[in-house]
C-alpha cells in the first residue's frame, strides 16, 4: 500500500480545526490518569542511545524511592529494538507515554511516537533503512521528543487500539490537547523511505507548528492575563485593606479625641461646682504683686477682726484679759514687733499678723522659738498659742526660707 493510498484511506477519520488537519483522540483511562499525575509533578526522564546524555534536560527530578523511576515495560521496547538494530537510532525516552508528552510540552516540541511490531514483515526494512538512518536520526533528535513502544503490550498496545493503524510499522506526530485528549497531527503507516519520512515530518512541523504555536501563544497569553488579573486583584485587596486600616485608625483617633473632650468638659463642670479658692498663687511674675496685695489685705482684715475681738474682751473686763498672750517677733533685719493675741488663738493667727504687715522682702518663712528651740511651721498652724507653750509671753524669730 503506497503512502498516498494510506493517506486517502484515513481522510474520512480526520477533522479540520481552523484549516489545520488534525485528529483528536481520547487517551485510554489508564494513560490519562498518569497524564494528570505527571502534569502535576516533575518527572525524571531517561533515554538510550547516549546522544542526549551530554545535554541533560532541565527541571530534572526523581520520583520517590518506593516508585521505580523506570518500569520494566518502558525498558522492553529499547531492549528488543537494540538487540536487533543496534544503538544507532533516535533518542527514545524510556518512560511512560504521558511523561514523554509532558517533556514535549515543556520543550515546545511535537512528540514522535513509534509503535514497533517485531513480527510484521515491513518492520525490519523500516528500522534498518529509515528509522536508524543518519538523516532521520538527526532530524528527529533536533525537532521532536521521541517515544517508542511495542505494539502488542502495555501502553503500546493501548495506543495501537486508540490509533487503530491499518498497517505496521506505525508512526504518529502527536501534540498535547485539552483535557485527556491528544491531537494526532500526522499518522504514517507501512514502509516509507528516509527522505519521504523527513519530508512529511518537515511539512507537518511547518504547517501544524504555526497553528500549534498560535495555540500555545494563546495559552500563554491567557496564562499571563490570568496572572495579571490575579496581581490586580491582589493589589486591589491590599489597597482595600490599607483603606480599612486607615479608616479604623481615624475612627480610633476620633473616639480618643471625643473621650478626651468629654473628660475635659467633666473637669470644667466639676471645677465650676467647687468653691473658688480665695488665693491662688500666680504662675507668672505679672500677677505676683496682685497676689501679695490680696494676701496682705486678707491678713489685715483677719487681723483687724482678731484685734477688735481682743479689744472687746479687754473692754468687757475693764482690765487686760488674763488670757492674752504677748508675742514678740524679731525679723532678720533686726526689727521687732510685739503683738497681743488670745491664748486660744492658733499659730496661724501669728502668720496672718506678719502677712498683714506687708514687709518688703519677706516671702516664704517660718517661726522659731529660741529656747527651747522649736519650729512652728505649716504642720503646727492649727495648734493654739497656749498648747504651743507661747502663753502668756514668748519671743519668736522669723526665718526666711
Secondary structure by P-SEA (a helix, b strand, c coil): ccaaaaaaaacccccccccbbbbbbbccaaaaaaaaaaaaccbbbbbcccccccccccccccccccccccccccaaaaaaaaacccccccccccccaaaaaaaaaaacbbbbbbbbbccccccccccccccccaaaaaaaaaccbbbbbbcccaaaaaaaaaaccccccbbbbbbbbcccbbbccccccccccaaaaaaaaaaaaaaaaaaaaaaaaaaaaaaaaaaaaaaaaaaaaaaaaaaaaaaaaaaaaaaaaaaaaaaaaaaaaaaaacccccccccccccaaaaaaaaaaaaaaaaaaaaaaaaaaaaaaaccccccbbbbbbbccccbbbbbbbcccccaaaaaaaaaaaccccccccbbbbccccccccccccccccccccccccbbbbbbcc
